[in-house]
Every structure is written in structure tokens, then in C-alpha cells.
Amino acid sequence: MKVAVTKSSALIVVDIQNDFCAEDGALPVPGCRSIVENVNKYIEVFERRGQIIVASRDWHPPNHISFKVRGGPWPPHCVQSSKGAEFYPELKLPKEVLIISKGTDPNAEAYSAFDGTELHYVLSKHGIRRIFVCGVATDYCVRATVMDALKLGYEVVLLDDAVAGVSNESSQNAVLEMIRSGAVLAELKEILVE
């Protein structure tokens, strides 16, 4: 199946940050480094066309509710202004990238790039109807971003060759859930550039 990058399309790159991608990251996602090359290829396609490119990032205060010290499931990660919160250096983000910081409220979980951010407002303002989503983790922040986008009425294309998850089983379940909810699965060779 072919999917077109239209004038009303945007690319969302989810959380390609050092704590998820670097070998010494606080919360490494298996396969994160191996998808960066494909993520960069998608960025190139959208940048060449002058399309909106969004990069979301976890941007947690040091006392975030998702951290184990506060009863959450995760070790401290992507703490604001830390090296771990920086975008992975091999990720080639354009100068005009729109950076969306999420998880900034110490008392609120926020897996989705839409949760508590201005993303929906910005995309709506630019007439975006179709979003292409890549990044990490398939079973957490990618899934949450896709599900929120579908609820908000966007057409969503999940870029299957540019996502990586925490576990194979939960990632497969997340992909099935996203497809059943209306997302379309595509790879680079299936993307039509008008």
C-alpha cells in the first residue's frame, strides 16, 4: 500500500533522546540506535518538501511522578537540561524543527506528545490532517501519541521501520491496537512524495 506525504502532512519524531538511545542511557530502548538512520531519511523527505517536523521529548523535573522514588515505574530519565534529556547526537533534526516538551508537570504522567502540550493547536493552525509518527518507545510514548492523534481526528501513519519498543510482545500488542484504532502501517518504500 502506498501512502502520500500531502501538503497537510507533518512528521512527529518521538523521544529520540540520549537516555533512551545512548549505550549509557538511564532507560535504553532496545533497537533505538538502529532506527535512527531511517528516522533521518524520513526527516530528509519532510524537510525537502518544507513540511512541519516535530520532535517530542521527555522533559521531566527531577521529582517526576513516573520515577521510582515517587512510586512510579521508571528510573529517573530525561531530567530537564541533563545530558540524558538531549536529543541523540546522530539524529539530524533541521533548524526549523518544532520541539515539544512533555512530562514537565512533576505530578502528571504524560506519554503522549499531545498530553499537556501545544501540539494539537500548532498542527491545527497549520491545517495538518495527516501525521507520520516514528521514534520510541512503540509500546509507550509512540502508542500514546498515535492514540491521542486518532482521538483528535488526525489520519495517522505509523512508520514501522522507524520505531523501537521496550519489549517485543508489548510492542506487537501496541501496533495491533493502533491499527485496530485506525492507524495505517507503512515503511519508507511505501511513502509517496507528491
Sine and cosine of phi, psi and omega as CSV:
sin_phi,cos_phi,sin_psi,cos_psi,sin_omega,cos_omega
0.00,0.00,0.68,-0.73,0.01,-1.00
-0.98,-0.18,0.64,-0.77,0.03,-1.00
-0.82,-0.58,0.76,-0.65,-0.07,-1.00
-1.00,-0.06,0.62,-0.78,0.22,-0.97
-1.00,0.05,0.96,-0.28,-0.06,-1.00
-0.99,-0.12,0.07,-1.00,0.04,-1.00
-0.88,0.47,-0.44,0.90,-0.02,-1.00
-0.99,-0.14,0.49,0.87,0.01,-1.00
-0.96,-0.28,0.49,-0.87,0.11,-0.99
-0.66,-0.75,0.41,-0.91,0.06,-1.00
-0.96,-0.28,0.74,-0.67,0.09,-1.00
-0.89,-0.45,0.89,-0.46,0.04,-1.00
-0.98,-0.18,0.91,-0.42,-0.14,-0.99
-0.99,-0.10,0.92,-0.40,0.31,-0.95
0.83,0.56,0.66,0.75,0.08,-1.00
-0.99,0.12,0.99,0.17,-0.12,-0.99
-0.87,-0.49,0.35,-0.94,-0.06,-1.00
-0.82,0.57,-0.67,0.74,-0.05,-1.00
-0.90,0.43,-0.36,0.93,0.03,-1.00
-0.99,-0.16,-0.39,0.92,-0.14,-0.99
-0.92,-0.40,-0.60,0.80,-0.07,-1.00
-0.94,0.35,0.50,-0.87,-0.01,-1.00
-0.85,0.53,-0.57,0.82,-0.02,-1.00
-0.99,-0.15,0.33,0.94,0.00,-1.00
-0.91,0.42,0.44,-0.90,-0.04,-1.00
-0.93,0.36,-0.45,0.89,-0.09,-1.00
-0.58,-0.81,0.90,0.43,-0.12,-0.99
-0.90,0.43,0.71,-0.70,0.06,-1.00
-0.99,-0.13,0.86,-0.52,0.00,-1.00
-0.83,0.56,0.75,-0.66,0.05,-1.00
1.00,0.04,-0.04,1.00,-0.04,-1.00
-0.86,0.51,-0.74,0.67,-0.04,-1.00
-0.89,0.45,-0.55,0.84,-0.07,-1.00
-0.96,0.30,-0.28,0.96,0.01,-1.00
-1.00,-0.04,-0.20,0.98,-0.13,-0.99
-0.87,0.49,-0.61,0.79,0.01,-1.00
-0.86,0.51,-0.71,0.71,0.03,-1.00
-0.93,0.37,-0.63,0.77,0.05,-1.00
-0.84,0.54,-0.69,0.73,0.02,-1.00
-0.89,0.46,-0.57,0.82,0.04,-1.00
-0.91,0.42,-0.66,0.75,0.06,-1.00
-0.90,0.43,-0.68,0.74,0.03,-1.00
-0.84,0.54,-0.69,0.73,0.00,-1.00
-0.87,0.50,-0.69,0.72,0.01,-1.00
-0.87,0.50,-0.74,0.67,-0.06,-1.00
-0.96,0.30,-0.59,0.80,0.00,-1.00
-0.92,0.40,-0.66,0.75,-0.01,-1.00
-0.87,0.50,-0.55,0.83,-0.02,-1.00
-1.00,0.04,-0.08,1.00,-0.02,-1.00
0.96,0.29,0.44,0.90,-0.02,-1.00
-1.00,0.10,0.31,-0.95,0.05,-1.00
-0.94,0.33,0.75,-0.66,0.09,-1.00
-0.85,-0.52,0.82,-0.58,-0.02,-1.00
-0.93,-0.36,0.70,-0.72,0.15,-0.99
-0.86,-0.50,0.91,-0.42,0.06,-1.00
-1.00,0.01,0.42,-0.91,0.05,-1.00
-0.53,-0.85,0.60,-0.80,0.23,-0.97
-0.94,0.35,0.70,-0.71,-0.07,-1.00
-0.62,-0.79,0.93,0.37,-0.19,-0.98
-1.00,0.09,0.62,-0.78,0.23,-0.97
-0.93,0.36,0.34,-0.94,-0.09,-1.00
-0.89,0.46,-0.33,0.94,-0.04,-1.00
-0.94,-0.33,0.59,0.81,-0.11,-0.99
-0.92,0.40,0.57,-0.82,-0.08,-1.00
-0.89,0.45,-0.37,0.93,0.00,-1.00
-0.98,0.18,-0.15,0.99,-0.04,-1.00
-0.99,0.14,0.54,-0.84,-0.05,-1.00
-0.83,0.56,-0.58,0.81,-0.01,-1.00
-0.87,0.49,-0.36,0.93,0.04,-1.00
-0.94,-0.33,0.29,0.96,0.04,-1.00
1.00,0.02,0.09,1.00,0.02,-1.00
-0.99,0.14,0.05,-1.00,-0.07,-1.00
-1.00,0.06,-0.19,0.98,-0.21,-0.98
-0.90,-0.44,0.47,-0.88,0.20,-0.98
-0.94,0.35,0.33,-0.95,0.05,-1.00
-0.82,0.57,0.73,-0.68,-0.02,-1.00
-0.46,-0.89,0.44,-0.90,0.07,-1.00
0.75,0.66,0.71,0.70,0.03,-1.00
-0.96,0.29,0.72,-0.70,-0.09,-1.00
-0.70,0.71,0.76,-0.65,0.06,-1.00
0.92,0.38,0.16,0.99,0.06,-1.00
-1.00,0.05,0.26,-0.97,0.05,-1.00
-0.88,0.47,-0.59,0.80,-0.01,-1.00
-0.90,0.44,-0.45,0.89,-0.03,-1.00
-1.00,0.09,-0.22,0.98,0.00,-1.00
-0.93,0.38,0.47,-0.88,0.09,-1.00
-0.90,0.44,0.59,-0.81,0.00,-1.00
-0.84,0.54,0.77,-0.64,-0.16,-0.99
-0.87,0.50,-0.44,0.90,-0.01,-1.00
-0.99,0.16,-0.14,0.99,0.07,-1.00
-0.97,0.25,0.82,-0.57,-0.10,-1.00
-0.98,-0.18,0.98,0.21,0.01,-1.00
-0.98,0.19,0.66,-0.75,0.03,-1.00
-0.96,0.28,0.31,-0.95,0.00,-1.00
-0.87,0.50,-0.56,0.83,-0.08,-1.00
-1.00,0.08,0.18,0.98,-0.06,-1.00
-0.86,0.51,0.61,-0.79,0.09,-1.00
-1.00,-0.07,0.91,-0.41,-0.02,-1.00
-1.00,-0.06,0.82,-0.57,0.01,-1.00
-0.92,-0.38,0.89,-0.45,0.01,-1.00
-0.99,-0.11,0.77,-0.63,-0.02,-1.00
-0.80,-0.61,0.26,-0.96,-0.02,-1.00
0.94,0.34,0.51,0.86,-0.06,-1.00
-1.00,0.07,-0.29,0.96,0.03,-1.00
-1.00,0.08,0.86,-0.51,-0.07,-1.00
-0.87,0.50,-0.37,0.93,-0.10,-1.00
-0.95,-0.30,0.26,0.97,-0.02,-1.00
-0.68,-0.73,0.77,-0.64,0.15,-0.99
-0.93,0.36,0.54,-0.84,0.06,-1.00
-0.41,-0.91,1.00,-0.03,0.02,-1.00
-0.99,0.11,-0.57,0.82,-0.09,-1.00
-0.99,0.14,0.60,-0.80,0.06,-1.00
-0.92,0.40,-0.23,0.97,0.02,-1.00
-1.00,-0.04,-0.25,0.97,-0.16,-0.99
-0.98,0.22,0.96,-0.27,0.05,-1.00
0.97,0.26,0.31,0.95,-0.01,-1.00
-0.87,-0.50,0.05,-1.00,0.00,-1.00
-1.00,-0.05,0.18,0.98,-0.15,-0.99
-0.85,0.53,-0.75,0.66,-0.03,-1.00
-0.87,0.49,-0.67,0.75,0.01,-1.00
-0.87,0.49,-0.73,0.68,-0.05,-1.00
-0.91,0.42,-0.72,0.69,-0.01,-1.00
-0.89,0.45,-0.67,0.74,0.01,-1.00
-0.88,0.47,-0.67,0.74,-0.02,-1.00
-0.87,0.50,-0.53,0.85,-0.01,-1.00
-1.00,-0.07,0.13,0.99,0.06,-1.00
0.94,0.34,0.43,0.90,-0.01,-1.00
-0.97,0.24,0.77,-0.64,0.02,-1.00
-0.87,-0.49,-0.42,0.91,-0.05,-1.00
-0.84,-0.54,0.80,-0.60,0.04,-1.00
-0.86,-0.51,0.62,-0.79,0.05,-1.00
-0.95,-0.30,0.80,-0.60,-0.13,-0.99
-0.87,-0.49,0.74,-0.67,0.10,-1.00
-0.63,-0.78,0.13,-0.99,0.06,-1.00
0.86,-0.52,-0.45,-0.89,-0.05,-1.00
-0.72,-0.70,0.37,-0.93,-0.23,0.97
-0.99,-0.12,0.64,-0.77,-0.04,-1.00
-0.75,0.67,-0.69,0.73,-0.13,-0.99
-1.00,0.03,0.01,1.00,0.02,-1.00
-0.78,-0.63,-1.00,0.01,-0.14,-0.99
-0.95,0.31,-0.56,0.83,0.07,-1.00
-0.91,0.42,-0.76,0.65,0.01,-1.00
-0.84,0.55,-0.75,0.66,-0.04,-1.00
-0.89,0.46,-0.64,0.77,0.01,-1.00
-0.91,0.42,-0.71,0.71,0.01,-1.00
-0.89,0.45,-0.72,0.69,-0.04,-1.00
-0.90,0.44,-0.66,0.75,0.05,-1.00
-0.90,0.43,-0.67,0.74,0.00,-1.00
-0.88,0.48,-0.67,0.75,0.02,-1.00
-0.90,0.44,-0.68,0.73,0.02,-1.00
-0.89,0.46,-0.52,0.85,0.00,-1.00
-0.99,0.11,-0.03,1.00,0.10,-0.99
1.00,-0.08,0.17,0.99,0.05,-1.00
-0.98,0.20,0.49,-0.87,0.27,-0.96
-0.98,0.19,0.75,-0.67,-0.08,-1.00
-0.84,-0.54,0.78,-0.63,0.09,-1.00
-0.92,-0.39,0.89,-0.46,0.05,-1.00
-1.00,0.00,0.85,-0.52,-0.07,-1.00
-1.00,0.07,1.00,-0.09,-0.20,-0.98
-0.90,0.44,-0.44,0.90,-0.01,-1.00
-1.00,-0.06,0.21,0.98,-0.03,-1.00
-0.64,-0.77,0.54,0.84,0.10,-1.00
-0.75,-0.66,0.47,-0.88,0.08,-1.00
-0.61,-0.80,0.56,-0.83,-0.08,-1.00
-0.84,-0.54,0.17,-0.99,-0.02,-1.00
-0.94,0.35,-0.70,0.71,0.06,-1.00
-0.68,-0.73,0.51,-0.86,-0.03,-1.00
-0.86,0.51,-0.73,0.68,-0.08,-1.00
-0.90,0.44,-0.76,0.66,-0.03,-1.00
-0.94,0.35,-0.49,0.87,0.06,-1.00
-0.93,0.37,-0.69,0.72,0.03,-1.00
-0.88,0.48,-0.68,0.74,0.04,-1.00
-0.89,0.45,-0.65,0.76,0.00,-1.00
-0.90,0.43,-0.68,0.74,0.00,-1.00
-0.89,0.46,-0.69,0.72,0.04,-1.00
-0.87,0.49,-0.69,0.73,0.01,-1.00
-0.88,0.47,-0.67,0.74,0.00,-1.00
-0.90,0.43,-0.68,0.73,0.01,-1.00
-0.90,0.43,-0.71,0.71,0.01,-1.00
-0.88,0.47,-0.46,0.89,0.00,-1.00
-1.00,0.07,-0.13,0.99,0.09,-1.00
0.83,-0.56,-0.07,1.00,0.03,-1.00
-0.96,0.29,0.47,-0.89,0.05,-1.00
-0.94,-0.33,0.67,-0.74,0.01,-1.00
-0.99,-0.10,0.73,-0.69,0.02,-1.00
-0.52,-0.85,0.34,-0.94,0.09,-1.00
-0.83,-0.55,0.17,-0.99,-0.10,-0.99
-0.80,0.60,-0.68,0.73,-0.05,-1.00
-0.92,0.39,-0.26,0.97,-0.02,-1.00
-0.99,-0.12,-0.04,1.00,-0.05,-1.00
-1.00,0.06,0.86,-0.51,0.05,-1.00
-1.00,-0.09,0.79,-0.62,0.09,-1.00
-0.97,-0.26,0.92,-0.39,-0.08,-1.00
-0.91,0.42,0.00,0.00,0.00,0.00
